[in-house]
Amino acid sequence: MADVDVLDEVVRMIEEVVGEDVLLGMEVTPDTTFSDDLGLESIEFVALADRLRERYGDRVDLVTFLGDMDIDEIMAMTVGRLVDHIESRAAA
């Protein structure tokens, strides 16, 4: 199942960005939010965007993806929504 692979990769990238110690005892699922659950700061989003671009190329542009959202959507964005975006861009 492809989405599990993408989810695993995204979780690994999040661990690299925030540090494994931040995620200790936490299971990152498709329903995990970047803001409330993970507490990602803007600089960490930039680091995640860099890793996504390194892995998937220019077709997965997190900055553009986030740029199409309002602040409430960004605050509520889940790992699953990012995974769906990656899969849709990778299939394009």
DRENPA-234616 format. One line per 3 residues: number of its first residue (from 1); their letters; for each residue x negated, y negated, z negated of C-alpha. Coordinates in steps of 0.05 Angstrom, whole numbers, plus 5000, padded with zeros to 4 digits. Each point is the difference from the previous one (the first is absolute). Layout:
% DRENPA-234616
NUM = a = X,Y,Z; ...
This chain:
% DRENPA-234616
1 = mad = 5000,5000,5000; 4966,4936,5024; 5030,4952,4949
4 = vdv = 4968,5038,4943; 4932,4991,5033; 5011,4925,5009
7 = lde = 5027,4995,4929; 4938,5036,4973; 4954,4953,5040
10 = vvr = 5036,4938,4976; 4997,5024,4927; 4926,5013,5008
13 = mie = 4990,4929,5028; 5040,4970,4943; 4955,5038,4951
16 = evv = 4938,4972,5034; 5028,4929,4996; 5026,4999,4928
19 = ged = 4956,5053,4970; 5019,5070,4977; 5004,4977,4927
22 = vll = 5059,4954,5018; 5038,5059,5027; 4985,5048,4943
25 = gme = 5063,5036,4978; 5039,4969,5057; 5027,5038,5059
28 = vtp = 5002,4957,5062; 5062,5019,5040; 5037,4970,5060
31 = dtt = 5043,4963,4949; 4941,4968,4965; 5000,4924,5008
34 = fsd = 4937,4961,5014; 5019,4943,4955; 5037,5027,4939
37 = dlg = 4970,5070,4996; 4929,4989,5026; 4992,4926,4985
40 = les = 4962,4987,5064; 4971,4930,5006; 4993,4964,5066
43 = ief = 4925,5015,5003; 5016,5074,4992; 5051,4996,5057
46 = val = 4944,4970,5043; 4954,5058,4981; 5055,5050,5015
49 = adr = 5013,4966,5067; 4926,5008,5017; 5001,5074,4984
52 = lre = 5063,5011,5040; 4969,4965,5060; 4937,5041,4994
55 = ryg = 5041,5064,4998; 5056,4985,5050; 4972,4944,5042
58 = drv = 5034,4935,5020; 5068,5033,5011; 5010,5002,4924
61 = dlv = 4993,4927,4979; 5023,4992,4927; 4995,4925,5002
64 = tfl = 5048,4995,5060; 5046,5052,4968; 5004,4959,4936
67 = gdm = 5005,4935,5039; 5067,5022,5027; 5028,5007,4929
70 = did = 5026,4950,4950; 4969,4997,4931; 5055,5044,4969
73 = eim = 4988,5054,5052; 4925,4998,4988; 5010,5004,4925
76 = amt = 5046,5061,5008; 4959,5035,5054; 4988,5073,4986
79 = vgr = 4944,5047,5020; 5052,5038,5041; 5017,4938,5040
82 = lvd = 4927,4991,5017; 4993,5073,5019; 5061,4994,5045
85 = hie = 4969,4939,5033; 4934,5036,5011; 5035,5060,5030
88 = sra = 5042,4958,5047; 4938,4960,5023; 4958,5063,5007
91 = aa = 5053,5033,5043; 5007,4938,5045
